[in-house]
């Protein structure tokens, strides 16, 4: 019996050693990749930009940063990503700045979803940061927030087993061989132009609007780094709701002393949208021109 238990213990030790080694191998490969936004930001070093846009998919899809560069003679970057809440925005910006990158001005995309208590949970996009869980900037913002993140940090290989939809063997091989290509262009912009789907309008329900601690940290970080921070809302096809609810973003942004550029009702017509919340390429061109002419580099008449 004693010998049997020793063999079991030895087998478990070997499995643990194999898990530790495989975790280290996969992490080393994934940290060098550029297929996801987190990888791309992590590998961006010592770059200077005049302007950055950050927010959720509504700030990522079809805002043409190259067009802004050409029209305003600037160097810009899009740090936004799908589903970003305050936590992911805070984490991405902190990683960007920790790598020695600098930016003069940031446009932060805000909406009703970002400014609610519903953002207390993590979104699926947060798992893009798994290869960097032991980096100090990531650890400081995720450690202690949930038992899940403690397990992902400390149990060897568990982060890649649990999230194999994003960090599985297929992604490992594609990254190792350089075949995992990003969805976005060199400025960080994602261009999407599917046929319109979904409802013709969006009704905003009553909820608890507020500025969470992560967004407060973003504001503090920008002020500390002397970065000009402004907020903007992107267009909706047809946004409905109680006037008090619809005015919540303006009310919250105003309370911080920041500027809000509100475009929520500026573009009509489903020919400009993928759905009620996302502009298509045609809508993106129109909105990009609005940003250029009214926010980024307005020309004095």
C-alpha positions in Angstrom: 0.0 0.0 0.0 2.8 2.3 0.9 4.5 1.7 -2.5 1.2 2.3 -4.2 0.8 5.7 -2.5 4.4 6.6 -3.4 3.7 5.8 -7.0 0.5 7.9 -6.9 2.4 10.8 -5.4 5.2 10.5 -8.0 2.7 10.5 -10.8 1.0 13.6 -9.4 4.4 15.3 -9.1 5.2 14.4 -12.7 1.9 15.7 -13.9 2.4 18.9 -11.9 5.9 19.4 -13.4 4.5 18.8 -16.9 1.7 21.3 -16.3 4.2 23.9 -15.1 6.5 23.3 -18.1 3.7 23.4 -20.6 2.2 26.5 -19.0 5.6 28.3 -19.2 6.0 27.2 -22.9 2.5 28.3 -23.9 2.9 31.6 -22.0 6.2 32.4 -23.7 4.7 31.8 -27.1 1.5 33.7 -26.4 3.3 36.7 -25.0 5.1 37.2 -28.3 1.9 37.0 -30.4 -0.1 39.9 -31.9 -3.4 38.3 -32.8 -5.5 39.8 -30.0 -5.7 43.4 -28.8 -4.1 42.6 -25.5 -1.1 40.9 -27.2 -0.8 43.9 -29.6 -0.8 46.4 -26.8 1.6 44.3 -24.7 4.1 44.3 -27.6 3.8 48.0 -28.4 6.8 49.7 -26.9 8.0 53.3 -26.5 5.6 54.7 -29.1 4.2 58.2 -29.0 0.7 59.1 -30.3 -1.1 62.4 -30.6 -4.5 60.8 -30.0 -5.9 57.5 -28.7 -9.4 56.2 -28.7 -10.5 53.7 -26.1 -13.8 52.1 -25.3 -16.0 49.1 -26.3 -16.8 47.8 -29.7 -18.7 51.0 -30.6 -15.4 52.8 -30.4 -13.5 50.0 -32.2 -15.6 49.2 -35.2 -15.2 51.3 -38.3 -13.8 54.5 -36.8 -11.1 55.0 -39.4 -7.9 56.1 -37.6 -5.9 56.4 -40.8 -8.5 58.9 -42.1 -8.1 60.9 -38.9 -4.4 60.8 -39.3 -4.5 62.1 -42.8 -7.1 64.8 -42.2 -5.5 66.1 -39.0 -1.8 65.4 -39.6 -1.6 63.3 -36.4 -0.5 59.9 -35.3 -3.4 58.0 -33.7 -4.2 54.6 -32.2 -7.3 52.7 -31.4 -7.1 50.8 -28.0 -10.8 49.9 -27.9 -12.1 46.3 -28.0 -15.3 44.3 -27.9 -17.3 44.4 -24.7 -14.8 46.6 -22.8 -16.1 47.7 -19.4 -14.2 50.0 -17.1 -12.0 47.2 -15.9 -10.7 46.3 -19.3 -10.3 50.0 -20.3 -8.3 50.6 -17.1 -6.2 47.5 -17.7 -5.5 48.3 -21.4 -4.5 51.9 -20.8 -2.3 50.9 -17.8 -0.5 48.3 -19.9 -0.1 50.7 -22.8 1.5 53.3 -20.6 3.6 50.9 -18.6 5.3 49.9 -21.8 6.8 53.4 -22.2 4.1 54.5 -24.7 2.9 58.1 -24.5 -0.2 59.9 -25.8 -1.2 63.5 -25.6 -5.0 63.1 -25.8 -7.5 60.3 -25.2 -11.1 60.1 -26.4 -12.9 57.7 -24.0 -16.1 56.3 -25.5 -18.9 56.1 -22.8 -22.4 54.9 -22.9 -25.2 53.8 -20.6 -23.8 50.3 -20.3 -20.3 51.5 -19.3 -21.7 53.8 -16.6 -23.8 51.3 -14.7 -23.4 48.9 -11.8 -23.8 46.0 -14.3 -20.1 46.4 -15.3 -19.0 45.0 -11.9 -18.5 41.6 -13.5 -15.8 40.7 -16.1 -16.5 40.4 -19.8 -15.3 37.6 -22.1 -12.6 40.0 -23.5 -10.8 40.2 -20.1 -9.5 36.7 -20.9 -7.2 38.2 -23.6 -4.9 39.1 -20.7 -4.3 35.6 -19.5 -0.7 35.4 -20.7 0.1 38.5 -18.6 -1.4 37.6 -15.3 1.9 37.8 -13.5 2.9 41.1 -14.9 2.7 43.8 -12.2 0.3 46.1 -14.0 -2.1 43.2 -14.7 -1.7 41.6 -11.3 -2.4 44.9 -9.5 -5.7 45.3 -11.3 -7.0 41.7 -11.2 -5.4 40.0 -8.1 -7.9 39.6 -5.3 -11.0 40.5 -7.3 -12.3 37.0 -7.4 -11.4 33.4 -6.6 -11.5 32.7 -10.4 -8.5 35.0 -11.0 -6.5 33.6 -8.1 -7.0 30.1 -9.6 -6.1 31.3 -13.1 -2.9 32.8 -11.7 -1.7 30.1 -9.4 -2.9 26.7 -10.8 -0.5 25.7 -13.6 -2.0 25.4 -17.1 -5.5 26.0 -15.7 -5.8 29.4 -17.5 -5.3 27.8 -20.9 -7.5 24.7 -20.2 -10.4 26.9 -19.0 -10.1 29.3 -21.8 -9.1 27.0 -24.6 -11.6 28.8 -26.9 -9.1 31.6 -26.9 -5.8 30.0 -25.8 -6.1 26.4 -26.9 -3.8 24.2 -28.9 -5.0 25.6 -32.2 -4.2 29.1 -31.2 -0.9 28.0 -29.7 0.2 26.5 -33.0 -1.1 29.4 -35.1 0.8 31.9 -32.8 4.0 29.8 -32.7 4.1 29.6 -36.5 3.1 33.3 -37.1 -0.3 32.4 -38.6 -2.5 34.0 -36.0 -3.4 37.3 -37.6 -5.2 40.2 -36.0 -8.7 41.3 -37.0 -7.6 44.9 -36.9 -5.4 47.1 -39.0 -2.1 48.7 -38.0 -3.9 51.5 -36.1 -6.0 49.1 -34.1 -9.2 49.7 -36.1 -11.6 46.8 -36.9 -13.6 47.2 -40.0 -16.9 45.2 -40.1 -19.7 45.5 -42.6 -22.3 42.7 -42.3 -25.9 43.1 -43.4 -28.1 44.9 -40.9 -29.7 42.7 -38.3 -31.7 43.0 -35.1 -34.3 45.6 -34.0 -34.9 49.0 -35.5 -34.6 50.7 -32.1 -33.0 50.3 -28.7 -34.9 51.1 -25.5 -32.6 52.0 -22.6 -34.0 50.6 -19.4 -33.7 52.3 -16.0 -30.6 51.2 -14.1 -28.1 52.5 -11.5 -25.9 54.8 -13.5 -22.6 55.6 -11.8 -18.8 56.0 -12.4 -17.0 52.9 -11.2 -13.6 52.7 -9.5 -11.8 51.6 -12.7 -13.0 54.6 -14.6 -12.0 56.9 -11.7 -8.6 55.3 -12.0 -8.5 56.0 -15.7 -9.3 59.7 -15.0 -6.7 59.8 -12.2 -4.1 58.1 -14.4 -4.6 60.6 -17.3 -4.4 63.6 -15.0 -1.2 62.2 -13.4 0.3 61.7 -16.9 -0.9 65.1 -18.1 -3.0 63.4 -20.8 -6.0 65.4 -22.0 -9.0 63.2 -21.5 -12.4 63.8 -23.2 -15.4 61.6 -23.5 -17.7 60.8 -26.5 -20.8 58.8 -27.3 -21.2 57.0 -30.5 -24.4 57.0 -32.6 -27.3 54.7 -32.1 -29.8 53.9 -34.9 -32.7 54.8 -32.7 -32.2 55.2 -29.0 -35.4 55.4 -26.8 -36.1 55.8 -23.1 -37.0 58.1 -20.4 -35.2 61.5 -20.9 -33.7 61.3 -17.4 -32.1 57.9 -18.3 -30.9 59.1 -21.7 -29.2 62.1 -20.1 -27.3 60.0 -17.6 -24.0 59.9 -19.5 -23.9 63.7 -19.8 -24.8 64.1 -16.1 -22.1 61.7 -15.0 -19.4 63.0 -17.3 -20.2 66.6 -16.3 -19.8 65.7 -12.6 -16.1 64.7 -13.4 -15.3 68.0 -15.1 -14.6 66.3 -18.3 -15.9 67.2 -21.8 -18.6 65.0 -23.4 -19.0 65.0 -27.2 -22.5 63.5 -27.7 -23.2 61.9 -31.0 -25.8 59.4 -29.8 -28.5 60.7 -32.1 -26.5 62.2 -34.9 -26.7 59.5 -37.6 -30.0 58.1 -38.8 -30.9 55.4 -41.3 -30.2 51.6 -41.0 -28.0 51.9 -44.1 -25.4 53.2 -41.7 -25.6 50.4 -39.2 -24.8 46.8 -38.6 -27.3 46.8 -35.7 -28.8 49.4 -33.4 -25.5 50.0 -31.7 -22.8 49.5 -34.3 -22.0 51.5 -37.3 -21.1 49.7 -40.6 -18.3 50.9 -42.9 -20.5 53.6 -44.5 -21.6 54.9 -41.1 -18.1 54.7 -39.8 -16.9 56.9 -42.6 -19.6 59.5 -41.8 -18.9 59.3 -38.1 -15.1 59.6 -38.6 -15.7 62.7 -40.6 -17.8 64.1 -37.7 -15.0 63.4 -35.2 -12.5 65.0 -37.5 -14.5 68.2 -38.1 -16.0 68.6 -34.6 -13.6 67.0 -32.1 -10.2 66.1 -33.3 -9.1 69.0 -35.5 -12.1 71.4 -36.1 -11.3 74.2 -38.5 -12.1 77.7 -37.4 -14.5 79.5 -39.8 
